[in-house]
Amino acid sequence: MKVKVANVRLSFPSLFHHATFGGESTGKFEATFILDKKDHAAVIDQIKTEITRMMRDELKTKVPSDKICLKDGDESDKDGYQGCYTIKASTKKRPLVIDRDKSPLTEEDNRIYAGCYVNAIFSLWAQNNQYGKRINAQLDGVQFAKDGEPFADGGVSVSEFDAFGSDMEPDDFAF
């Protein structure tokens, strides 16, 4: 089932390069989409209904929540996930990434970042193979919608540094 979601926050985007885990490439492009439980109630219900149908008709069994791409953000400790559901979607082929005017975006455009709002298209599918039974989301495309508050990356801000002139000596930085 193809799903279109509008005006959702983007988290953990790896849309221009393969995602990494433990320093190794996963071989996939991926992103997590944050759907507000109130604003996106209709599409969340549609996704839940399709997941239930796939478990019943395709997998013929209930799948544990850790094997389903739809997660309840209230059960997460990540900032910005409370009051929301999240969907993690991935693909081996680079997804379509476009701007509001449908022009292609590149990494250098700096329009796509964790915390911005996007429209996204993904397809739900049931996995039933030697690796187990799961409900996954295939990432098809992402369209920039609007800027949002960037999620913190754990780095430092320029405000944490003191300004200094070029006349400072290396000893001025001693601990």
C-alpha positions, -999 to +999 in steps of 0.1 A: +000+000+000+014+034-010+011+061+017+014+098+013+020+119+044+020+157+043+038+182+066+056+157+089+089+162+107+119+145+094+143+127+117+175+107+111+176+115+074+201+096+052+187+106+019+218+115-001+242+088+013+237+053+027+229+053+064+255+040+088+252+019+119+282+012+142+305+030+117+294+006+088+272+014+059+237-002+060+235-002+022+203+017+025+189+053+023+165+059+051+145+084+071+121+085+100+089+105+097+072+120+128+034+120+125+015+141+151-013+119+166-038+147+163-029+163+130-023+130+112-050+109+129-066+098+097-035+086+079-023+069+112-056+050+113-052+041+076-016+028+083-027+008+114-056-008+094-032-018+066-007-033+091-035-053+107-046-065+073-011-076+063-005-095+095-039-113+091-039-119+053-002-120+043+018-131+073-010-151+090+003-141+124+006-111+148+040-095+145+057-080+177+058-042+178+096-041+174+092-058+140+067-031+127+078+002+110+051+022+128+062+031+164+044+050+192+065+080+200+052+081+236+072+049+241+104+066+229+129+087+249+138+108+218+129+145+219+101+155+196+085+120+195+060+124+223+024+127+211+034+113+178+039+081+158+070+075+138+076+055+106+111+045+096+113+039+058+143+028+038+154+018+003+185+005-014+179+029-044+184+066-037+149+081-032+135+111-050+142+142-030+126+174-043+119+210-032+084+226-029+085+235-066+093+198-075+129+207-085+155+181-075+174+188-042+210+179-035+229+176-002+246+209-009+213+227-010+210+222+028+172+222+026+167+187+040+178+183+077+166+166+108+137+187+121+124+202+088+089+194+076+085+173+045+058+155+025+067+118+020+057+088+000+064+053+012+049+019+006+041-006+033+051-042+027+051-075+046+084-093+049+082-131+052+115-148+045+145-164+062+151-132+081+117-133+098+083-117+096+081-079+097+060-050+084+084-026+066+081+007+048+098+012+014+109+049+010+099+063-023+103+101-021+106+132+000+095+167-007+107+196+014+077+214+029+090+240+053+117+248+078+115+236+114+135+237+145+166+215+138+170+186+161+201+188+182+230+167+170+250+167+202+276+191+188+286+225+201+273+259+193+294+288+181+280+306+212+300+283+234+333+298+222+348+331+233+359+356+207+396+363+206+420+383+184+449+370+163+474+382+189+467+353+213+496+329+218+493+291+221+499+293+259+467+313+262+449+280+256+466+260+283+445+242+308 
